Amino acid sequence: MIAISRFAVTSESEATFRADAAAAVAQFAGSAGCLSAELVRNLDEPSLWAIVSRWEQVGDYRRAFNGTPAKMALIPLLSQAIDEPSAYAAPDEVGDNVPRVG
């Protein structure tokens, strides 16, 4: 599965964001089941950034948030992400996908 968390970052906060994002990427990369994790920047809109991570399975991604070090590295940054669904998988793996209500 793939997790994509997007961020709108002002030029004034870019240095802090990059440092925080590097810590989050390192935390993900060191987690069991993480195949890759990287910070990327949009080619057309320089204020739009994303952390893209690939996982063996969704449970690995969810477990990556366990423990105090993970929470310290991930939650403050990811709480600033654009509010949108972030988990993706191949259509055959997803099956019937019903939107959440409420």
Legacy VTK file of the C-alpha trace (Angstrom):
# vtk DataFile Version 3.0
C-alpha trace
ASCII
DATASET POLYDATA
POINTS 102 float
0.000 0.000 0.000
1.004 3.596 -0.489
0.482 6.486 1.921
0.599 10.019 0.539
0.372 12.942 2.946
0.343 16.344 1.241
1.287 19.655 2.826
0.862 23.313 1.865
4.071 24.962 3.088
4.792 28.683 3.137
8.258 29.880 2.193
8.661 31.220 5.750
8.072 27.785 7.275
9.938 25.737 4.659
13.158 25.183 6.640
11.282 23.992 9.736
8.970 21.843 7.631
11.888 20.181 5.839
13.582 19.331 9.136
10.358 17.937 10.620
9.600 16.021 7.417
13.108 14.518 7.371
12.534 13.212 10.904
9.167 11.746 9.876
10.640 10.096 6.777
13.439 8.588 8.887
10.879 7.306 11.402
8.826 5.677 8.649
11.926 4.250 6.932
12.992 2.549 10.151
9.597 0.957 10.714
8.905 -2.714 10.055
7.217 -3.234 6.706
8.247 0.121 5.224
9.516 -0.434 1.691
10.378 3.223 1.074
9.676 6.711 2.372
10.559 10.041 0.817
9.812 13.734 0.883
8.826 15.155 -2.508
7.951 18.611 -3.804
5.393 19.426 -6.479
6.910 20.428 -9.817
4.257 23.031 -10.646
3.320 24.402 -7.218
6.431 24.897 -5.060
4.433 25.314 -1.852
2.957 21.803 -2.224
5.007 19.001 -0.631
4.254 15.347 0.144
5.590 12.465 2.160
5.163 9.302 0.103
5.688 5.940 1.745
5.232 2.378 0.486
4.369 -0.468 2.825
4.137 -4.241 2.636
0.616 -3.997 4.083
-1.681 -1.445 5.682
-1.135 -2.916 9.144
2.572 -2.078 8.908
1.715 1.551 8.176
-0.687 1.722 11.100
1.819 0.107 13.478
4.433 2.677 12.438
2.559 5.148 14.671
3.007 3.004 17.813
5.292 4.169 20.593
6.391 7.513 21.940
9.268 8.146 19.478
6.932 7.555 16.529
4.237 9.792 17.953
6.781 12.555 18.622
8.162 12.408 15.063
4.943 11.820 13.140
1.853 13.266 14.802
2.855 16.963 15.046
3.843 17.022 11.377
1.034 14.873 9.971
-1.553 16.942 11.844
-0.562 19.763 9.464
-1.233 17.684 6.339
-3.982 18.616 3.923
-7.171 16.972 5.223
-7.799 14.235 2.673
-7.631 10.438 2.518
-4.014 9.337 2.272
-3.945 5.525 1.911
-3.923 3.884 -1.525
-3.670 0.332 -2.829
-4.053 -1.484 -6.128
-7.738 -1.710 -7.158
-7.735 -5.512 -6.882
-6.510 -5.231 -3.286
-9.149 -2.684 -2.286
-12.241 -4.547 -3.487
-15.601 -2.825 -3.005
-14.803 0.615 -1.649
-17.716 2.402 -0.025
-17.264 6.063 0.967
-17.382 6.813 4.674
-20.437 8.727 5.809
-20.224 11.434 8.463
LINES 1 103
102 0 1 2 3 4 5 6 7 8 9 10 11 12 13 14 15 16 17 18 19 20 21 22 23 24 25 26 27 28 29 30 31 32 33 34 35 36 37 38 39 40 41 42 43 44 45 46 47 48 49 50 51 52 53 54 55 56 57 58 59 60 61 62 63 64 65 66 67 68 69 70 71 72 73 74 75 76 77 78 79 80 81 82 83 84 85 86 87 88 89 90 91 92 93 94 95 96 97 98 99 100 101
